[in-house]
Amino acid sequence: MNDITVTLPDGSELSVPADATVEDVAYEIGPGLGRDTIAGVVDGELVDATTSVYNDARVVIVTEQSDEYQRVLRHSAAHVFAQALQREYPDAKLTIGPPTDDGFYYDIASVDLDENDLETIETEMEAIIDADIPITQQYQSREEAFSKYENNPYKCDILETEAADEDPVSFYIQDDFEDLCQGPHVDSTGEIGAITLLNISSAYWRGDEDNDTLTRVYGAAFESESELESFLERRKKAKERDHRKIGQELDLFSIPDITGPGLPLYHPDGKKILNELSSFARSLNLEAGYEPVETPHLFRTELWKQSGHYENYVDDMFLLDVSDEEYGLKPMNCPGHATIFDQHSWSYRDLPVRYFEDGKVYRKEQRGELSGLSRVWSFTIDDGHLFCQPEQIEQEVTHVMDAIYSVLDTFGLEAHVALATRPEKSVGGDEIWENAEAQLRSVLESQNIDYDLEPGDGAFYGPKIDFAFEDALGRQWDGPTVQLDFNMPDRFELTYTGEDNTDHQPVMIHRALYGSYERFFMVLIEHFNGKFPLWLAPDQVRILPISDDQLGYAHRIKNELSDFRVSIEDRAWTLGRKIRAAQEERVPYMIIIGDDEVSTETISVRDRKEREKQDVDLSTFHSHLQSEYENKRLEPDFIDMN
């Protein structure tokens, strides 16, 4: 039998027999690694150790020391939950139970659970873990599998779809429990060090609201109790910083039922913050040579068909019938920008041509997936598209990434970078995609940027570089993106006249510095815990007169500070209550004035960190605010104001 070649993480190649498995590859590397092998990653997909490899596959061996081991352990924890559930509720129908970043969830039917039931199930799970039950893989014929699940339409659906080409079919067994599953799993339940069940929600089968509503149970799983305790502490802090909670407390936004799901309303203070974010993005765009454009909220679907969105994105679009003609609310801004480019004749001397727009878009997410500002139906992208010559790609992508890093530095955010490659559902030929992916990889490597590979996570029209924000609690959120597109220029027949006086096709680059304003706003609310930097804070300075006698002086101060957002607390409250209210509303600075301040024409300044300074000259404070605003400092800087 001929050998095949696989590529290892360090880039070296290894020759193995054509029928080799992941475990065989590990033993070829060394007997110790072979014995320690739990699973593998083959071309980005986490698989069981018994999975066969193939020629030119990129293979990573997973051991207990690997990052991927956590997902294997959490997948096994989902099976422990399912086993415990069926011991307590034999009539429950299992559907799917995948691992998550911190644990797992399992969707179930034919059982009525509430939060009070979780403790009983969790106790049974702990007994299963303590029993250290071996977890083994077993194969059964399709006929046996269908017979086993004759009363479970969900597992039959899986057999008919994901497992349509499998015979025999993979099951994992632990004592009296078995589940249709591809794995991988740990060797025994005892390897799961600590678990807890978190909460119950509902979910649609296959994520389709036209399908059955299921019960979804979320759990957390870790190798040790200390890791679980750390997770629960982070979760507690995350709840305290929940943007929905803070957004209500600070009156920033709302999503009332009467307006529809996933359609946020921004209140005056929320809009003030969004205006500052938009102004900052605009300044970066203008500095980088982008020109502002504007496109409407909907287009005839002929445009979406030409761009490829109708074919690849129609299920996520809101469609309208207008005078027997179909229109679609725009899920993206790029076809509009491509059409603007197409209205002109361009020379190679004109390129790059760069457009930007704060473009409102609409995507029909499943109702069960909507969550605050993190996942909505209507959102605004700080969108930019540029059209360049192929030889300009590296410099333009580099400039975009410089702007993204400027955003990260400004807000004190860290980000993880990933290269997302061709998805299963895509447009364009292999050569186009290979060229586009190679160009982005070259930029990342030439800039010495550490990045992960995300196979299959690219846009349908091209690969992309994604930035995931890491907030103050270490959580990651999708953010800025740079996408290389050779397909849309081809579909729109975009051209420019080259130096050889013939037509050439430009390359289109999609980019966003924030991602979307909604998700970025959510990240900032939780990252800053509502304590926004001065330049973002909706109420930057609040004047607190001790009594009505100082109101005249308070208004003079407000007029002197008209460059900033200043309010006067004129309610008949005690000074202590006024200070507490300003603290609770996270106002960066308070100016306290009494008879002494009026007589000396000075002010007393207090910041939200409870630092105070008396006898401050107003012009000195104004200069201080100006410096803090222009430098976009993240925290009030209580410098000497005397």
Secondary structure, 3 states (H helix, E strand, C coil): CCEEEEECCCCCEEEEECCCEHHHHHHHHCHHHHHHCCEEEECCEEEECCCECCCCCEEEEECCCCCCHHHHHHHHHHHHHHHHHHHHCCCCEECCCCECCCEEEEEEECCCCCHHHHHHHHHHHHHHHHCCCECEEEEECHHHHHHHCCCCHHHHHHHHCCCCCCCCEEEEEECCEEEECCCCCCCEHHHCCEEEEEEEEEEEHHHCCCCCEEEEEEEEEECCHHHHHHHHHHHHHHHHCCHHHHHHHCCCEECCHHHCCCCCEECHHHHHHHHHHHHHHHHHHHHCCCEECCCCCEEEHHHHHHHCHHHHHHHHCCEEEECCEEEEECCCCHHHHHHHHHCCCCEHHHCCEEEEEEEEEECCCCHHHCECCCECCEEEEEEEEEEECHHHHHHHHHHHHHHHHHHHHHHCCEEEEEEECCCCCCCCCHHHHHHHHHHHHHHHHHCCCCCEEECCCCECCECEEEEEEECCCCCEEEEEEEEEECHHHHHCCCCEECCCCCEECCEEEEEECCCCHHHHHHHHHHHCCCCCCCCCCCCCEEEEECCHHHHHHHHHHHHHCCCCCEEECCCCCCHHHHHHHHHHCCCCEEEEECHHHHHHCCEEEEECCCCEEEEECHHHHHHHHHHHHHCCCCCCCCCCCC
